Amino acid sequence: MATAIHYLSQLTGKPVFDPEGRPVGRLGDLVVLLSGPFPPVTGLTLRLGGAGKGIGPLATFLHWSQVASVSKIGISLSSARLDLQAFRRRPGELLLETDLLDQQVMDLNGRKLVRVNDVQIVAAGVGGADLRLAGIDVGVRGLLRRLGIDLWVRWLESHTRLNVPDRVISWEIIEPIDLSDLPADLEGGVGNGVPGLCRGIKLTYEKLAGLHPADVAELVAQMSAPERAAVMESLDAETAAEALGELDTDIQADVLEDLPTETAVEILAELPPDEAADVLAEVSAERADELLGGLDAEEAKAVRELMAYPADVAGGMMTTDFVALQTHLTAQETIDTLRELAPSAEIIYYVYVVDDAGTLVGVLSLRDLIVSPPSNTLSEIVRDRDEVVHVPVDLPEDEVIQIISKYNLLALPVTDKCNRLVGVITVDDALAASLPEVRHWLPRVRG
């Protein structure tokens, strides 16, 4: 099947002809349905009579089934009888010029935002009437094409050493940004052509959600506040929380301030308590109280307790997400319990053993459990072990880091004045505290 490449700038404003070759208007914009790697063109906006681009007071809508062929000259229709309709955006539809041109989109491979200078469209089928959104042009060539001087530049290239390369990025690795907060006079019908007609679009960001959370955060950090909020709101809570955890605290705070309360609470509930406490410390007191009020009572209590500690002491560094089991459990019962608790525990490299009062009795590694007789209780396993290395909640940050380094620990238990276990400090949080500039590329110690 023969294919041809078109660019949006070469099509918009071109004549639209009836089957007899008589012009009936000019192409205003192309409508695509966001489905599959290369979305199909499903319709066009037609400007009756005069020239011009986009959607304006004289524009109407034609379904793409009425198109017979597409060429550089213009678009030919298959029927003289026009089924003219007022344009009403349907879910998942995008207008290429109105919504994409001159807008920023996400280049998922390059992990950056890029500006759309032109849109590449591939035509196939009889008469080239099967149009697909193929890619975006982010280079100078796209701008030259829109200015109408691309052919002149090509002539210069053929006679000189001038070289203006194409910079077209495949749509497969592009994710548009929800522009629903921009002006949209066209919602529900034909408007006056204001750029940013994306109200009513609800993007799912399926391609973005497939990236590593650190990569999602890298892209989100480049966005404006409304764009960040739109993207984070559209991701599922778990993915959004993982990405939020990779952002700088000031951006984290901005995101939680801008998101709808219900969405912000859902994301906050997915964060480990220590991370939730850190980000809530950066938002306004009123917003923090509002978000904490939406959390489960037990979760909110844990976060409030962590927020009460200064950031530069052990209590401010610790998390309350850990595994602590009582001395009467056997090794086999402990292993069975870990299978159930592991998904919600931040770290299971160590099992903390406590008595009925919550006092720290000992610490076991997973190896200790595996090699112990299944019927032995935890009190028997830890009985003859060395004194547990632990720190009080008010120990300064620099001393905490020294102890973790000295004993080569993956996690350090934190106790209160009565020696009750109240939290643990993981090695990644200790490193982040000592080297804040590398916080977001440190691996996370999680079970």
C-alpha positions in Angstrom: 0.0 0.0 0.0 1.5 3.3 -1.1 2.0 5.9 1.7 2.7 9.6 1.6 4.0 12.0 4.2 2.2 15.3 4.8 2.7 18.0 7.4 -0.1 19.9 9.1 1.3 23.2 8.0 1.1 22.1 4.3 -2.6 21.1 4.7 -4.3 23.6 6.9 -5.8 26.4 4.8 -5.8 24.3 1.6 -9.0 24.1 -0.4 -11.6 21.4 0.2 -13.2 20.3 -3.1 -16.5 18.5 -3.9 -16.5 15.5 -6.3 -16.7 17.9 -9.3 -13.6 19.8 -8.2 -15.5 22.8 -7.0 -14.1 24.4 -3.8 -16.5 24.4 -0.9 -14.3 25.8 1.7 -10.8 25.5 3.3 -9.4 23.0 5.8 -9.4 24.5 9.3 -8.1 21.7 11.4 -7.8 17.9 11.6 -9.4 15.8 14.4 -7.7 12.6 15.6 -8.8 10.0 18.1 -6.1 9.2 20.6 -5.9 5.4 20.3 -3.1 3.2 19.3 0.5 4.2 18.6 -0.5 6.2 15.5 -3.9 7.8 16.1 -6.3 8.0 13.1 -7.7 11.2 11.7 -11.5 11.0 12.2 -12.7 14.3 10.9 -11.9 17.9 9.8 -13.1 21.3 10.5 -14.2 23.1 7.3 -14.1 26.9 6.9 -16.9 27.7 4.6 -16.1 30.4 1.9 -12.9 32.3 2.9 -9.4 31.3 3.7 -7.9 30.8 7.1 -6.9 28.2 9.6 -8.2 26.7 12.8 -11.8 26.9 14.0 -13.7 30.1 13.7 -17.2 31.4 13.5 -17.6 30.1 10.0 -16.2 26.6 10.7 -18.2 23.4 10.7 -17.3 19.7 11.1 -17.1 16.9 8.5 -16.6 13.2 9.4 -13.5 11.8 7.7 -15.7 9.1 5.9 -16.7 11.9 3.5 -13.1 12.4 2.4 -12.1 10.7 -0.9 -8.4 11.8 -1.2 -5.7 14.0 0.2 -3.0 15.7 -1.8 -0.8 18.8 -1.7 -3.4 20.6 -3.7 -6.1 20.1 -1.2 -8.8 17.6 0.1 -11.4 16.1 -2.2 -14.7 14.9 -0.9 -16.5 11.7 -1.9 -20.0 13.3 -2.0 -21.5 16.5 -3.2 -24.0 16.3 -0.3 -22.2 17.7 2.8 -23.3 16.4 6.1 -22.3 19.5 8.0 -22.3 19.4 11.8 -21.4 21.7 14.6 -18.1 20.5 16.1 -18.5 18.8 19.5 -15.4 17.3 21.0 -15.8 13.6 21.9 -13.8 11.8 24.6 -10.2 11.2 23.5 -10.3 13.6 20.5 -7.5 16.0 19.7 -7.4 18.9 17.2 -3.9 18.9 15.7 -3.4 22.6 15.1 -5.5 24.0 18.0 -4.3 21.5 20.7 -0.8 20.6 19.5 0.9 23.2 17.4 3.2 25.5 19.5 2.4 23.5 22.6 4.8 21.5 24.8 4.6 17.7 24.8 6.5 15.0 26.5 9.4 13.2 24.7 9.4 10.0 26.7 12.7 8.7 25.2 14.5 12.0 25.7 12.8 12.5 29.1 12.2 16.1 28.3 9.5 18.5 27.2 9.6 19.6 23.6 7.7 22.3 21.6 5.7 21.2 18.6 6.7 23.2 15.5 4.8 21.1 13.1 2.8 17.8 12.9 3.7 14.9 10.6 0.9 12.9 9.1 1.2 9.7 7.1 -1.4 9.0 4.4 -2.2 5.6 3.0 -5.1 3.8 1.2 -6.8 4.8 -2.0 -6.2 8.5 -2.7 -4.2 8.7 0.5 -7.4 9.2 2.5 -6.3 7.1 5.5 -4.5 9.6 7.6 -2.6 8.8 10.8 -0.8 11.1 13.2 2.8 9.9 12.8 5.0 12.3 14.7 5.9 15.9 15.6 8.6 18.2 14.2 10.5 19.9 16.9 13.2 21.4 14.7 13.9 24.6 12.7 12.6 22.8 9.6 9.1 22.8 11.0 9.2 26.5 11.6 10.5 27.1 8.1 7.8 25.0 6.6 5.1 27.0 8.5 6.7 30.3 7.2 6.4 28.9 3.6 10.2 29.1 2.9 11.1 25.5 3.2 11.4 25.0 -0.5 13.7 28.0 -0.8 15.9 26.6 2.1 16.0 23.2 0.3 17.3 25.0 -2.8 20.0 26.7 -0.7 21.0 23.3 0.8 21.4 21.8 -2.7 23.7 24.6 -3.8 25.6 25.4 -0.6 26.8 23.7 2.5 23.7 24.8 4.5 22.1 21.9 6.3 18.9 22.2 8.3 18.1 18.6 9.5 14.6 17.3 10.2 13.9 16.7 13.8 10.7 14.6 13.8 9.9 12.5 16.8 7.6 9.5 16.4 4.2 9.8 18.1 4.8 6.4 19.7 7.1 8.1 22.2 5.2 11.3 22.6 2.6 12.1 25.3 0.6 15.3 25.1 -0.1 17.3 28.2 -3.6 17.9 29.4 -4.5 21.5 28.7 -7.9 21.5 30.3 -7.1 24.5 32.4 -6.4 26.7 29.4 -9.1 28.9 27.7 -11.7 26.9 25.8 -14.5 29.0 24.3 -15.2 26.1 21.9 -16.4 23.6 24.5 -19.6 22.0 23.3 -19.5 23.8 19.9 -17.8 26.0 17.4 -16.0 28.9 19.1 -13.7 31.7 18.2 -10.4 29.8 17.7 -8.8 30.5 21.0 -5.6 28.3 21.3 -5.6 25.7 24.0 -8.9 24.0 23.2 -8.5 21.0 25.4 -11.2 21.4 28.0 -13.1 18.1 28.1 -10.0 16.0 27.2 -9.0 13.7 30.0 -5.7 12.1 29.1 -4.8 8.8 30.7 -1.0 9.0 30.3 -0.6 5.3 29.8 2.7 5.7 28.1 4.0 8.0 30.8 2.9 5.6 33.5 5.1 2.8 32.0 8.2 4.8 32.8 10.3 4.4 35.9 9.1 6.8 38.6 12.3 8.7 38.5 11.8 9.3 34.8 8.2 10.4 35.4 9.5 12.8 38.0 12.1 14.2 35.6 9.4 15.1 33.1 7.0 16.4 35.7 9.7 18.7 37.2 9.9 20.5 33.8 6.2 21.3 33.7 4.3 24.4 34.8 2.2 24.1 38.0 -1.1 23.5 36.2 0.5 20.9 33.9 2.1 19.1 36.8 -1.2 18.9 38.6 -3.1 17.6 35.5 -0.5 14.9 34.9 -0.3 13.7 38.6 -4.1 13.7 38.9 -4.4 11.5 35.8 -1.9 8.8 37.1 -3.1 6.1 39.4 -2.3 6.9 43.1 0.5 4.4 43.4 2.4 5.6 40.3 1.8 9.2 41.3 3.1 8.6 44.8 6.3 6.9 43.5 6.9 9.8 41.1 6.1 12.4 43.8 8.7 10.8 46.1 11.4 11.4 43.4 10.7 15.2 43.2 12.3 17.9 45.2 10.3 18.8 48.3 9.4 22.3 47.1 7.8 20.8 43.9 6.2 18.1 46.0 4.5 20.7 48.1 3.4 22.7 45.0 1.8 19.5 43.6 -0.1 18.8 46.8 -1.3 22.4 47.1 -2.6 22.4 43.5 -4.2 18.9 43.3 -7.9 18.4 44.3 -8.0 17.4 47.9 -9.4 13.9 47.3 -6.6 13.1 44.8 -3.9 14.6 47.0 -5.1 12.4 49.9 -5.1 9.3 47.8 -1.5 10.0 46.7 -0.4 10.9 50.2 -1.8 7.6 51.6 0.5 5.7 49.2 3.7 7.4 50.6 5.7 5.9 53.4 4.9 7.9 56.7 8.3 9.6 56.7 8.0 10.8 53.2 4.4 12.0 53.8 5.6 13.9 56.9 8.5 15.5 54.9 6.2 16.8 52.2 3.5 18.0 54.5 6.0 20.0 56.4 6.5 22.1 53.2 2.8 22.9 52.6 0.8 25.5 54.4 -0.5 24.5 57.9 -4.1 24.7 56.7 -3.5 22.5 53.7 -1.5 20.0 55.9 -4.4 19.7 58.3 -6.9 19.3 55.5 -4.9 16.5 53.9 -4.2 14.8 57.2 -8.0 14.9 57.9 -8.6 12.9 54.8 -6.2 10.1 55.8 -7.1 7.0 57.8 -6.9 7.9 61.5 -4.0 5.5 62.2 -2.0 6.8 59.2 -2.7 10.4 60.1 -1.5 9.7 63.7 1.8 8.2 62.5 2.5 11.1 60.2 1.6 13.7 62.8 4.0 12.1 65.3 6.8 12.2 62.7 6.1 15.8 61.9 6.5 16.7 65.6 10.3 15.9 65.4 12.9 18.4 64.1 14.2 17.4 60.7 17.8 17.1 61.9 17.4 14.5 64.6 16.8 10.7 64.5 13.0 11.2 65.0 12.8 13.5 62.0 14.8 11.0 59.8 12.9 7.8 60.8 9.9 6.0 59.3 7.3 4.1 61.3 6.9 1.6 58.4 8.8 -1.4 59.7 8.3 -5.0 60.9 8.2 -5.6 64.7 7.1 -9.0 66.1 6.7 -10.2 69.6 9.0 -12.7 71.3 6.6 -15.6 71.6 6.3 -16.2 67.8 8.2 -19.1 66.4 10.6 -18.8 63.5 8.0 -20.5 61.2 5.2 -18.3 62.4 7.4 -15.3 61.8 8.2 -16.3 58.2 4.4 -16.8 57.6 3.7 -13.4 59.1 6.3 -11.7 56.9 4.7 -13.1 53.8 1.6 -11.2 54.8 3.2 -8.0 56.0 6.0 -7.6 53.4 3.9 -5.6 50.8 3.2 -2.8 53.3 6.6 -2.8 55.0 9.3 -0.4 53.9 12.1 -2.9 54.9 12.2 -6.6 55.8 15.9 -7.1 55.8 15.6 -6.9 59.6 12.9 -8.2 61.9 12.7 -6.2 65.1 11.8 -8.3 68.2 9.8 -6.5 70.9 8.1 -7.6 74.2 4.5 -7.0 75.2 5.3 -3.4 76.2 6.9 -2.7 72.8 10.5 -2.6 74.3 13.2 -3.5 71.8 14.6 -6.9 72.6 16.6 -7.8 69.6 17.1 -7.7 65.8 17.1 -10.6 63.4 18.1 -10.8 59.7 16.2 -12.9 57.3 19.2 -15.3 57.3 18.8 -15.7 61.1 15.2 -16.8 60.6 15.9 -19.2 57.7 18.7 -21.1 59.5 16.8 -21.3 62.9 14.8 -24.4 63.8 11.1 -23.6 62.8 9.9 -24.3 66.4 12.3 -21.9 68.1 10.7 -18.7 69.4 12.1 -15.3 68.7 13.1 -14.9 72.3 15.2 -18.1 72.0 16.8 -16.9 68.8 17.8 -13.5 70.1 18.7 -14.6 73.6 22.5 -14.8 73.2 23.0 -12.1 70.7 25.0 -8.9 71.2 23.3 -5.8 72.4 21.1 -4.2 69.7 22.5 -1.1 68.1 19.9 1.6 68.4 19.6 5.4 68.9 17.3 7.7 70.8 14.8 9.9 68.9 16.7 13.1 69.8 20.1 12.0 68.5 21.6 14.6 66.1 21.6 13.7 62.4 25.4 13.6 62.0 25.7 11.1 64.8 23.0 8.9 63.3 24.9 8.8 60.0 28.1 7.9 61.7 26.5 5.0 63.5 24.9 3.6 60.3 28.3 3.9 58.6 30.3 2.4 61.5 28.1 -0.7 61.8 27.3 -1.0 58.1 23.6 -1.1 58.7 20.8 -1.2 56.2 18.5 0.2 58.9 18.9 1.6 62.4 16.2 1.2 65.1 15.1 4.3 67.0 13.8 4.1 70.5 12.1 6.5 73.0 13.2 7.1 76.6 11.6 3.9 77.8 13.5 1.9 75.1 10.3 1.3 73.1 10.8 0.9 69.4 9.2 3.9 67.6 10.8 3.8 64.2 13.8 2.9 61.9 16.1 5.0 59.8 17.0 3.4 56.5 20.4 3.7 54.9 19.0 5.5 51.9 17.4 8.2 54.1 20.7 8.6 56.0 22.6 9.0 52.8 20.0 11.5 51.5 20.4 13.5 54.7 24.2 13.6 54.3 24.2 14.1 50.5 21.0 16.0 49.7 22.1 16.9 46.2 22.1 13.2 45.2 18.9 12.3 47.0 16.9 11.4 43.8 19.4 8.9 42.3 19.9 6.9 45.5 18.3 3.5 45.4 15.5 2.9 47.8 15.8 0.2 50.4 12.4 -1.4 50.2 11.0 -4.9 50.6 
